[in-house]
Structures are given as C-alpha cells and as structure tokens.
Amino acid sequence: ATLDKDAAKSTVDASKAVTKLQVRFHDGSRKAAEFNEDAPVQEIFDFVAPAVAGASFQILGGFPPKPLTEKTMTLKDAGLCNAAVTVKLT
C-alpha cells in the first residue's frame, strides 16, 4: 500500500488537555500528532486510515506492544498519552 502520511491529520480542542503521539508507519516513517487526552482511541485509527489509502491495518501500542482494540477508550485511559504507536498492515 502506498503511504501518504501527509493525509494523516488530527483535530485538537485547545481548551482541553492535549497529548502528543508518535505514529510509526509500516514503512518505517514516523509522524508526530496531537490529540486530546480524552479523545477515543478511534481517533488514532481515523488519523491513520487516509495515510494507508484503504489498506487494512492494526495499531499497536503500549509495552509490550499489543493491538489497540478498545476504540471507545480514551487515550488517557488506554495509557497512550505521550506514547508511540505502530501501524501494522494486516
């Protein structure tokens, strides 16, 4: 799949707590993104999706890295504030 990491964009509400996330793509490139701490994990998927042009993917986070499956959990509750996540094509 062609990667267009410029297509990956996030929207932040500056009136709430903001965190930075380092997104590592499957081709080794990285992109830093800002999200609200109370944003759902789904927002990371929404951020990555346009970059991988419709390819099927998983996002791994935490240590040891495991697939993020609780998409309604907030980034803060998922322990992803100021973290790095890895995109893996499936």
C-alpha positions as CSV (number, residue, x, y, z in Angstrom):
1,A,0.0,0.0,0.0
2,T,1.2,3.5,-0.8
3,L,1.8,5.6,2.2
4,D,0.7,9.2,2.2
5,K,1.4,10.4,5.7
6,D,0.5,13.9,4.8
7,A,-3.1,12.7,4.5
8,A,-3.0,11.9,8.3
9,K,-4.5,14.8,10.2
10,S,-5.8,15.2,13.7
11,T,-8.1,17.9,15.1
12,V,-7.4,19.2,18.6
13,D,-9.6,21.1,21.0
14,A,-7.1,23.5,22.6
15,S,-9.3,24.2,25.6
16,K,-8.8,20.6,26.7
17,A,-5.7,18.6,27.7
18,V,-3.5,17.8,24.7
19,T,-1.0,15.0,24.3
20,K,1.5,14.2,21.5
21,L,1.6,10.8,19.9
22,Q,4.4,9.4,17.7
23,V,2.9,7.3,15.0
24,R,5.3,4.8,13.4
25,F,4.1,3.6,10.0
26,H,4.7,0.2,8.5
27,D,7.4,1.6,6.1
28,G,9.5,2.9,9.0
29,S,8.4,6.6,8.6
30,R,7.0,8.5,11.5
31,K,4.7,11.3,12.1
32,A,4.0,13.2,15.3
33,A,0.4,14.1,16.0
34,E,-1.5,15.9,18.7
35,F,-4.7,14.6,20.2
36,N,-6.9,15.5,23.2
37,E,-6.2,13.2,26.1
38,D,-10.0,12.5,26.3
39,A,-10.2,11.6,22.6
40,P,-11.2,8.0,21.9
41,V,-8.6,5.5,20.6
42,Q,-10.8,5.5,17.4
43,E,-9.3,8.9,16.6
44,I,-5.9,7.3,16.0
45,F,-7.5,4.9,13.6
46,D,-9.2,7.8,11.8
47,F,-5.8,9.6,11.7
48,V,-4.0,6.6,10.1
49,A,-6.7,5.5,7.7
50,P,-6.2,8.2,5.0
51,A,-2.4,7.6,5.1
52,V,-2.7,3.9,4.2
53,A,-5.2,4.5,1.4
54,G,-7.8,1.9,2.3
55,A,-5.4,-0.8,3.4
56,S,-6.4,-2.9,6.3
57,F,-4.3,-2.2,9.4
58,Q,-3.8,-2.7,13.1
59,I,-2.4,-0.2,15.6
60,L,-0.1,-1.5,18.3
61,G,0.5,0.4,21.5
62,G,1.9,0.0,25.0
63,F,4.7,-2.2,26.1
64,P,5.0,-4.9,25.1
65,P,3.1,-3.6,22.0
66,K,-0.3,-5.1,21.6
67,P,-3.2,-4.3,19.2
68,L,-5.4,-1.5,20.3
69,T,-8.9,-2.9,20.2
70,E,-10.8,-0.8,22.7
71,K,-11.7,2.0,20.3
72,T,-14.0,3.8,22.7
73,M,-11.5,4.1,25.5
74,T,-9.9,7.5,25.9
75,L,-6.2,7.9,25.0
76,K,-5.6,8.7,28.7
77,D,-7.3,5.6,30.0
78,A,-5.5,3.5,27.4
79,G,-2.2,4.8,28.6
80,L,-1.3,6.4,25.3
81,C,-0.5,10.0,26.4
82,N,2.9,11.0,25.0
83,A,3.3,7.5,23.7
84,A,4.4,5.9,20.4
85,V,2.1,3.6,18.4
86,T,3.0,1.4,15.5
87,V,0.9,0.9,12.4
88,K,0.9,-2.7,11.0
89,L,-0.8,-3.6,7.8
90,T,-3.0,-6.8,8.0
